[in-house]
Amino acid sequence: MPLLSQDRFRLLVENSIEVIWLTDLELQLAYISPAVTGTLGYEADSLAGRCLLDLLAPTSREFAAARLLSHITDRETPKRPLPRLLELKMSHASGRTVHAEVSINLVRGSDGTPIGFQGAIRDVSDRTRIDERMWRNERDYREMVERTNSFILRWSPDGIITFANAYTCEFFGFLPEELVGRHLVGTIVPESGSTGQNLRMLINEIGNNPEAFPSAEHENCRWDGSRAWISWANAPAYNNKGQLIEILSVGHDVSERRQREQQLAYLTVNDPMTGLYNRAYYDTELDRISRGRRFPVSVVIASLDNLQQVNDLEGREAGDLLLMKTTRLLREAFRPEDLVARTGGDGFAIILPGLDEQQTAACLVRFRNQLVSASQNEPEVFLCLGAGTAHTASELQRAQREAAASMAAEKQLRKKQREP
């Protein structure tokens, strides 16, 4: 008895989970397997003699008929194979639509003449729903990425931009095609930051080892050359071989925060009116000097003798102008390494590293002459000055007291000179 007899073939067909069908050239069903009941809800016997196209949803009938006809009229070549698997919508007996894969084969007689069609129907509704859900999720994700007010970049380990969302392009002033394919550095990342940070080196390091840089905050540059501080979160993407293929970077503009931090840092050590160092920084610097070895160090204490008078007679604006002129003269008179601070309303202090008593005295003589020259134009600047010199750390406090006492004595002398 043959291993695969006709009875065994029939047994395989009738127990297949796929719907096996056979039609003539007019697409009239000569046979359809019992699996049609589970797939389309019809009894197999009820479909005998019906047209196969009647089982299709209206939107698929014309398409399927054209494809079936092509098997008769067209000649298959290696470069142009005929479609043998179609995705069609079929009508369930209950009225609902079933997404199916339908295989097609042309049946020929013993003389090679086409006599009909045969094939199989497989319900792929679950797979179609999953595909549609994945497509919707991908579409929703892409829309979310494009609409979010965050910078989203994908870039290769060698720094080449592979994707930039719409918000990134709009913020930096580029079209998508002007960013994709270009290197980060020189496009939206400058070679170096205003703080001196080597940004090309930073991008190289992130590209080589993104896991070491889960976050990075640095300056970025727009199309017009302006700069913005961006806080980036970086995540590596690997292929199935564990090779790094991309870095995903999500960023937020933190320029305002950085500006506030810089302003706060500035006000922590600088006087807001004059821009000179403030009293707190002056005291901190003296403490630092006391722990060092660079001596001698001279301290100059100064007081603007006519500030109160100008404020009372001419108003605060005139007083502010006097303060600004005094600030300019102090900055011009002393060396870059000298520290000039405003210690109070009309008080100033200068630290002169490396200058002894004689050098400090000569420096103050020059400065007094500059004050006389500058006071030929309004507003006049009357500064009372005193100096003290420390040759060791233990003498710093004494030098300050001497400078303050000398300044106070000069101020008292000027007061007596003004009295009638």
Buried (B, 14 or more C-beta within 10 A) or exposed (E): EEEEEEEEEEEEBEEBEBBBBBBBBEBEBBBBBBBBBEBBBBEBEEBEEBBBBEBBBEEBBEBBBEBBEBBEEEEEEEEEEBEBEBEBBBBBEEEEBBBBBBBBBBBEEEEEEBEBBBBBBBBBBEEBEEEEEEEEEEEEEEEEBEEEEBBBBBBBBEBBBBBBBEBBBEBBBBEEEBBBEBBBBEBBBBEBBEEEEEBBEBBBBBBEEBEEBEEBEBBBBEBEEEEBBBBBBBEBEEEEEEEBEBBBBBBBBBBEEBEEEEEEEEEEBBBEEBEBBBBEBBEEBBEEBBEEEEBBBBBBBBBBBBBEEBBEEBEEEBBBBBBBBBBEBBBEBBEEEBBBBBBEEBBBBBBBBEBBBEBBEEBBEEBEEBBEEBBEEEBBBBBBBBBBBBEEBEBBBEBBBBBBEBBBEBBEEBEEEEEE
